[in-house]
Amino acid sequence: MPIPTNKSAEQLRAQVHREGRSRPEPTTPEEKSAHEAFVRQSARLDELLSTNPQLEKFRAVAGFDWGDRFIPVQNFRRDMSLFGYEGTKLVEHLWNSLPSCRFKRFQELFCDKADYAIPRPDVKAPCVVYPPRRDLNNISLAACLVSPAAIPFKLIVDLGIVPEPTRNLSDIEALEIKSSPRVIASLKAIFESAVAIGPGNERVLLLRQIDAKTYPEAQPLSDEKIGSIVYIRENTAVNRTGPKRDRTVWQAPEQIASYFPSVYSALRKTDHETSGYQLETMSLGQLSVEWNELTTRARQQWRRSASPEVKATIRGDLEALVGKSRDELSGVSHHLKREAADAFMELEGRLAQGSNNITTHITAADAAVRRLSRTMDGSARKTGYNTTDAKQLSNLIQGAEHGFKLIADSLFRASARLNDEMKRSGGYFSQKGLALSEREATTNTLLARAGIPINSIDTVTDRPLRVFAVRMRETYESLKTSLINQDIPGTQRAMVRLVVLSKLQRANSAFEVLRRLTVRSDAVPLRELTRTVASLRSLLELRSVFPQTLVPEFKSSYTKIQRRVSTIANGLERYRAQGLDLTERRQMYSRLRAYLDQTDVEHEVRSLPRDTDQDPAA
């Protein structure tokens, strides 16, 4: 079912007021009943939008009134003057002076601007002194007065706080869900528990399990959500600097939070953003060049004495470039691009009506182009952020994958050493009557000799790699249990399961490589994809560790991935033999990405049966 559209508190109230104004004075019983229902709905809306329940909850938990420690920044608009600022300028100064921190960022995500709050500051002319950023980051988000209307419904569905609706919800029904104390507490708990993926980068957050003691009402994160990513970016649709905005109204900063199920999908987002910035810069840069050329030519040639042919040419070029600019800016959301798009549409309308004031039209178009130039300046700044995000996400992935590689490289050697011990006459596995302490000591020695660096994945917390790390650690413990029990078949099965899990992890990484490569279809030759898939196919088909030992509980999932890899490999070989041109290759890569998106190795690993070896002490 469709996710409910997000509407701000102002939009919801305006909608109710419009409905109220459109109603006639009730005279009939039916009209009176409808009017009473409207009054109840209006009162219910005010109740759902109220932050009073959060204030009361804060007082009950913290033991002091919210206003003892915090103050709405909008309060400073009222007959106050500090450091030469007053009204809206003072509010902006106080908010901008508050260091970037979790407490500030969360409010820009989920609070109404009327409720943006600051810790009561120490005012020392000519500046305002806040606590250090470290202390600000330690402020509980319970102090943030969340506006239910500001919560994106899609986000709380993505986070698993509420299920996806099974029917279309009215605005009031959606707001009732979002205003639930459980939903608000869950959102605060999730963002309070999340951690930045790198130093100083609060834009990309890694989700951790919530603190149930601090937020007992909160919905705990499901296991599959732990290690996923929330990406925070500025809402560029809000114009806070433009000359047309009402200077008496504070255009508060807003952020947007997007959910990504894995660190890989978040990294692909940075690829997409980089590509988008590059295309935007090229497109808008070309428009600027063409407008500069036309502006210069028009100013030089548009004269009363100019021939009709010259004027017709300039007018025709102007009409064509206005139409091209309007097409380029179709559907944009950035406030500067919207303003430019509106200017070009208005200009197109004047030209269609026969207006011949070409000099004025050129000047208007030039002003619109300057707005586009400002968006390119912003794109350069965002490109820097995007580069940092991509680097830190890549470091997170590479660090985790390196740990898995160390384990993968050790498994054949470990199996050979354990196999030698199994076959050794008078060795550990043939000794009877050993005490548990002796068996545990010998097991530790054998595992040390085997050299499986299982600790190399202990710090892996990001999804989907976390599930591979958890299952491999469990299987390693199963291996240890089998060794303590002197169970040769159990030891062999555990080693084979470790190898299978290692191969599935490498298959998952290879699929991610393919996804990223096919996004850059213009630059990536088909043979590179073919080589990657052929190598993965050979790896999955190889049975080098205890080849006679079967793990039937893994067979279905493993075979499914094998078949998918074979399908991709055969398809790539067939396409390579055909000699595709660029257009055909783009189409084929698009189909391949869709097929890869249907291949969920993480899900297959989650669905594998858990190890059920007997406790050695039993």
Backbone hydrogen bonds, N-H to C=O, Kabsch-Sander energy under -0.5 kcal/mol:
donor,donor_aa,acceptor,acceptor_aa,energy
12,L,8,S,-2.4
13,R,9,A,-2.6
14,A,10,E,-2.6
15,Q,11,Q,-2.2
16,V,12,L,-2.0
17,H,13,R,-2.5
18,R,14,A,-2.4
19,E,15,Q,-2.1
20,G,16,V,-2.2
21,R,17,H,-2.5
22,S,18,R,-1.8
23,R,19,E,-0.5
23,R,20,G,-1.0
32,K,28,T,-2.6
33,S,29,P,-2.4
34,A,30,E,-2.4
35,H,31,E,-2.5
36,E,32,K,-2.4
37,A,33,S,-2.0
38,F,34,A,-2.1
39,V,35,H,-2.5
40,R,36,E,-2.3
41,Q,37,A,-2.3
42,S,38,F,-2.6
43,A,39,V,-2.4
44,R,40,R,-2.6
45,L,41,Q,-2.3
46,D,42,S,-2.0
47,E,43,A,-2.1
48,L,44,R,-2.5
49,L,45,L,-2.1
50,S,46,D,-0.9
54,Q,51,T,-0.6
55,L,51,T,-1.8
56,E,52,N,-2.6
57,K,53,P,-2.3
58,F,54,Q,-2.5
59,R,55,L,-2.2
60,A,56,E,-2.2
61,V,57,K,-2.1
62,A,58,F,-3.3
63,G,59,R,-1.8
68,D,65,D,-1.5
69,R,66,W,-1.5
70,F,66,W,-2.0
71,I,118,I,-2.0
73,V,116,Y,-2.9
74,Q,116,Y,-0.5
75,N,72,P,-1.7
76,F,73,V,-1.5
77,R,74,Q,-1.9
78,R,75,N,-1.4
79,D,77,R,-1.2
82,L,85,Y,-2.2
85,Y,82,L,-3.1
87,G,80,M,-0.7
89,K,86,E,-1.1
90,L,86,E,-0.6
91,V,87,G,-2.0
92,E,88,T,-2.6
93,H,89,K,-2.2
94,L,90,L,-2.7
95,W,91,V,-2.4
96,N,92,E,-2.9
97,S,93,H,-1.7
98,L,94,L,-0.8
98,L,95,W,-0.7
105,R,101,C,-2.8
106,F,102,R,-2.6
107,Q,103,F,-1.1
108,E,104,K,-1.9
109,L,105,R,-1.1
110,F,106,F,-2.5
111,C,107,Q,-2.2
112,D,145,L,-0.5
115,D,112,D,-2.4
116,Y,113,K,-0.9
118,I,71,I,-2.3
120,R,69,R,-2.4
122,D,129,V,-2.4
123,V,121,P,-0.8
124,K,122,D,-0.7
124,K,127,C,-2.1
127,C,124,K,-3.1
129,V,122,D,-3.0
130,Y,128,V,-0.6
136,L,132,P,-2.2
137,N,133,R,-2.6
138,N,134,R,-0.6
138,N,135,D,-0.6
139,I,136,L,-1.3
143,A,140,S,-1.8
144,C,141,L,-1.8
146,V,144,C,-1.2
147,S,110,F,-2.6
150,A,147,S,-1.7
151,I,148,P,-1.3
156,I,152,P,-1.5
157,V,153,F,-1.6
158,D,154,K,-3.0
159,L,155,L,-2.4
160,G,157,V,-1.2
161,I,156,I,-1.9
162,V,156,I,-1.6
174,A,170,S,-2.6
175,L,171,D,-2.3
176,E,172,I,-2.4
177,I,173,E,-1.7
178,K,174,A,-2.2
179,S,175,L,-2.1
180,S,177,I,-1.1
184,I,180,S,-2.3
185,A,181,P,-2.6
186,S,182,R,-2.3
187,L,183,V,-2.4
188,K,184,I,-2.2
189,A,185,A,-2.7
190,I,186,S,-2.6
191,F,187,L,-2.0
192,E,188,K,-2.0
193,S,189,A,-1.8
194,A,190,I,-1.4
195,V,206,L,-2.2
197,I,204,V,-1.8
198,G,201,N,-0.5
201,N,198,G,-1.9
202,E,200,G,-0.8
205,L,203,R,-0.6
205,L,230,V,-2.8
206,L,195,V,-3.6
207,L,205,L,-0.5
207,L,228,S,-2.6
212,A,210,I,-1.0
215,Y,211,D,-1.9
218,A,215,Y,-1.5
219,Q,182,R,-0.5
225,K,222,S,-1.6
226,I,222,S,-1.0
226,I,223,D,-0.5
227,G,207,L,-2.3
228,S,225,K,-2.0
229,I,260,F,-2.8
230,V,205,L,-2.2
231,Y,258,S,-3.3
232,I,203,R,-3.3
232,I,230,V,-0.5
233,R,256,I,-2.4
235,N,254,E,-2.3
236,T,234,E,-1.2
238,V,235,N,-1.4
239,N,237,A,-0.6
240,R,238,V,-0.8
245,R,242,G,-1.0
247,R,245,R,-0.7
249,V,246,D,-1.5
251,Q,249,V,-0.6
252,A,250,W,-1.5
255,Q,108,E,-2.2
256,I,233,R,-3.0
258,S,231,Y,-2.8
260,F,229,I,-3.2
263,V,463,R,-3.0
266,A,262,S,-1.7
267,L,263,V,-1.8
268,R,264,Y,-2.4
269,K,265,S,-1.5
270,T,266,A,-1.3
271,D,267,L,-1.7
272,H,268,R,-2.5
273,E,269,K,-2.7
274,T,270,T,-2.7
275,S,271,D,-2.5
276,G,272,H,-2.6
277,Y,273,E,-3.0
278,Q,274,T,-2.3
279,L,275,S,-2.6
280,E,276,G,-2.8
281,T,277,Y,-2.7
282,M,278,Q,-2.2
283,S,279,L,-3.0
284,L,280,E,-3.2
285,G,281,T,-2.0
286,Q,282,M,-2.2
287,L,283,S,-2.1
288,S,284,L,-2.5
289,V,285,G,-2.1
290,E,286,Q,-2.5
291,W,287,L,-2.8
292,N,288,S,-2.6
293,E,289,V,-2.2
294,L,290,E,-2.4
295,T,291,W,-3.1
296,T,292,N,-2.4
297,R,293,E,-2.3
298,A,294,L,-2.9
299,R,295,T,-2.3
300,Q,296,T,-1.5
301,Q,297,R,-2.4
302,W,298,A,-2.8
303,R,301,Q,-1.3
306,A,303,R,-1.3
311,K,307,S,-2.1
312,A,308,P,-2.6
313,T,309,E,-2.2
314,I,310,V,-2.4
315,R,311,K,-2.7
316,G,312,A,-2.6
317,D,313,T,-2.6
318,L,314,I,-2.6
319,E,315,R,-2.6
320,A,316,G,-2.2
321,L,317,D,-2.4
322,V,318,L,-2.5
323,G,319,E,-2.2
324,K,320,A,-2.2
325,S,321,L,-2.5
326,R,322,V,-2.5
327,D,323,G,-2.1
328,E,324,K,-2.4
329,L,325,S,-1.5
330,S,327,D,-1.4
332,V,329,L,-1.5
335,H,236,T,-2.3
338,R,334,H,-2.8
339,E,335,H,-2.2
340,A,336,L,-2.1
341,A,337,K,-3.1
342,D,338,R,-2.9
343,A,339,E,-2.1
344,F,340,A,-2.3
345,M,341,A,-2.3
346,E,342,D,-2.4
347,L,343,A,-2.3
348,E,344,F,-2.4
349,G,345,M,-2.0
350,R,346,E,-1.9
351,L,347,L,-2.3
352,A,348,E,-2.1
353,Q,349,G,-1.3
354,G,351,L,-1.5
355,S,350,R,-2.2
358,I,356,N,-1.9
361,H,357,N,-2.1
362,I,358,I,-2.7
363,T,359,T,-2.0
364,A,360,T,-2.3
365,A,361,H,-2.5
366,D,362,I,-2.4
367,A,363,T,-1.9
368,A,364,A,-1.8
369,V,365,A,-2.2
370,R,366,D,-1.7
371,R,367,A,-1.4
372,L,368,A,-1.6
373,S,369,V,-2.0
374,R,370,R,-1.6
375,T,371,R,-1.4
376,M,372,L,-1.6
377,D,373,S,-1.5
378,G,374,R,-1.8
379,S,375,T,-2.2
380,A,376,M,-1.8
381,R,377,D,-1.4
382,K,378,G,-2.5
383,T,379,S,-2.5
384,G,380,A,-1.4
385,Y,381,R,-1.7
386,N,382,K,-3.2
387,T,383,T,-2.4
388,T,384,G,-1.9
389,D,385,Y,-2.7
390,A,386,N,-2.7
391,K,387,T,-2.2
392,Q,388,T,-2.5
393,L,389,D,-2.5
394,S,390,A,-2.4
395,N,391,K,-2.4
396,L,392,Q,-2.0
397,I,393,L,-2.3
398,Q,394,S,-3.3
399,G,395,N,-2.4
400,A,396,L,-1.7
401,E,397,I,-3.1
402,H,398,Q,-2.0
403,G,399,G,-1.3
404,F,400,A,-1.7
405,K,401,E,-2.2
406,L,402,H,-2.2
407,I,403,G,-1.6
408,A,404,F,-2.8
409,D,405,K,-2.8
410,S,406,L,-0.7
410,S,407,I,-1.0
411,L,407,I,-1.1
411,L,408,A,-0.6
412,F,408,A,-0.5
414,A,410,S,-2.6
415,S,411,L,-2.5
416,A,412,F,-2.1
417,R,413,R,-2.1
418,L,414,A,-2.4
419,N,415,S,-2.6
420,D,416,A,-2.1
421,E,417,R,-1.7
422,M,418,L,-2.1
423,K,419,N,-1.7
424,R,420,D,-1.0
427,G,424,R,-2.1
430,S,427,G,-1.3
431,Q,427,G,-0.6
431,Q,428,Y,-1.1
439,R,435,A,-2.3
440,E,436,L,-2.7
441,A,437,S,-2.1
442,T,438,E,-2.5
443,T,439,R,-2.5
444,N,440,E,-2.2
445,T,441,A,-1.7
446,L,442,T,-2.7
447,L,443,T,-2.7
448,A,444,N,-1.9
449,R,445,T,-2.2
450,A,446,L,-2.5
451,G,447,L,-1.9
452,I,447,L,-0.7
454,I,452,I,-2.4
456,S,453,P,-1.9
457,I,454,I,-1.5
458,D,455,N,-1.3
460,V,457,I,-1.3
461,T,459,T,-0.6
463,R,227,G,-2.8
466,R,462,D,-2.4
467,V,464,P,-1.0
468,F,464,P,-0.9
469,A,465,L,-2.3
470,V,466,R,-2.7
471,R,467,V,-2.2
472,M,468,F,-2.4
473,R,469,A,-2.3
474,E,470,V,-2.2
475,T,471,R,-2.2
476,Y,472,M,-2.4
477,E,473,R,-2.2
478,S,474,E,-1.9
479,L,475,T,-2.4
480,K,476,Y,-2.4
481,T,477,E,-2.3
482,S,478,S,-2.4
483,L,479,L,-2.2
484,I,480,K,-2.3
485,N,481,T,-2.1
486,Q,483,L,-1.3
487,D,482,S,-3.0
488,I,486,Q,-0.9
491,T,487,D,-2.3
492,Q,488,I,-2.5
493,R,489,P,-2.5
494,A,490,G,-2.4
495,M,491,T,-2.1
496,V,492,Q,-2.3
497,R,493,R,-2.6
498,L,494,A,-2.3
499,V,495,M,-2.1
500,V,496,V,-2.7
501,L,497,R,-2.8
502,S,498,L,-2.3
503,K,499,V,-2.4
504,L,500,V,-2.5
505,Q,501,L,-2.2
506,R,502,S,-2.1
507,A,503,K,-2.4
508,N,504,L,-2.3
509,S,505,Q,-2.1
510,A,506,R,-2.4
511,F,507,A,-2.4
512,E,508,N,-1.7
513,V,509,S,-2.0
514,L,510,A,-2.3
515,R,511,F,-2.3
516,R,512,E,-2.2
517,L,513,V,-2.4
518,T,514,L,-2.6
519,V,515,R,-0.9
520,R,516,R,-0.9
520,R,517,L,-0.7
521,S,518,T,-0.8
521,S,519,V,-0.6
523,A,520,R,-1.3
524,V,520,R,-1.5
528,E,525,P,-1.0
529,L,525,P,-0.9
530,T,526,L,-2.4
531,R,527,R,-2.3
532,T,528,E,-1.9
533,V,529,L,-2.4
534,A,530,T,-2.4
535,S,531,R,-2.0
536,L,532,T,-1.8
537,R,533,V,-2.5
538,S,534,A,-2.1
539,L,535,S,-2.0
540,L,536,L,-2.2
541,E,537,R,-1.5
542,L,538,S,-1.2
546,F,544,S,-0.5
549,T,546,F,-2.2
550,L,548,Q,-0.5
554,F,551,V,-2.3
555,K,551,V,-0.6
555,K,552,P,-0.7
556,S,552,P,-0.6
558,Y,554,F,-2.4
559,T,555,K,-3.0
560,K,556,S,-1.9
561,I,557,S,-1.9
562,Q,558,Y,-2.4
563,R,559,T,-2.7
564,R,560,K,-1.9
565,V,561,I,-2.5
566,S,562,Q,-2.6
567,T,563,R,-2.5
568,I,564,R,-2.3
569,A,565,V,-2.9
570,N,566,S,-2.8
571,G,567,T,-2.1
572,L,568,I,-2.7
573,E,569,A,-2.2
574,R,570,N,-2.1
575,Y,571,G,-2.6
576,R,572,L,-2.6
577,A,573,E,-1.8
578,Q,574,R,-1.0
579,G,575,Y,-1.0
580,L,575,Y,-0.5
585,R,581,D,-2.5
586,R,582,L,-2.3
587,Q,583,T,-2.0
588,M,584,E,-2.4
589,Y,585,R,-2.7
590,S,586,R,-2.0
591,R,587,Q,-1.9
592,L,588,M,-2.3
593,R,589,Y,-2.5
594,A,590,S,-1.8
595,Y,591,R,-2.0
596,L,592,L,-2.6
597,D,593,R,-2.3
598,Q,594,A,-0.7
598,Q,595,Y,-0.6
599,T,596,L,-1.7
600,D,598,Q,-0.7
601,V,599,T,-0.8
604,E,600,D,-1.6
605,V,601,V,-2.3
606,R,602,E,-2.5
607,S,603,H,-1.8
608,L,604,E,-0.5
608,L,605,V,-1.0
618,A,615,D,-2.0
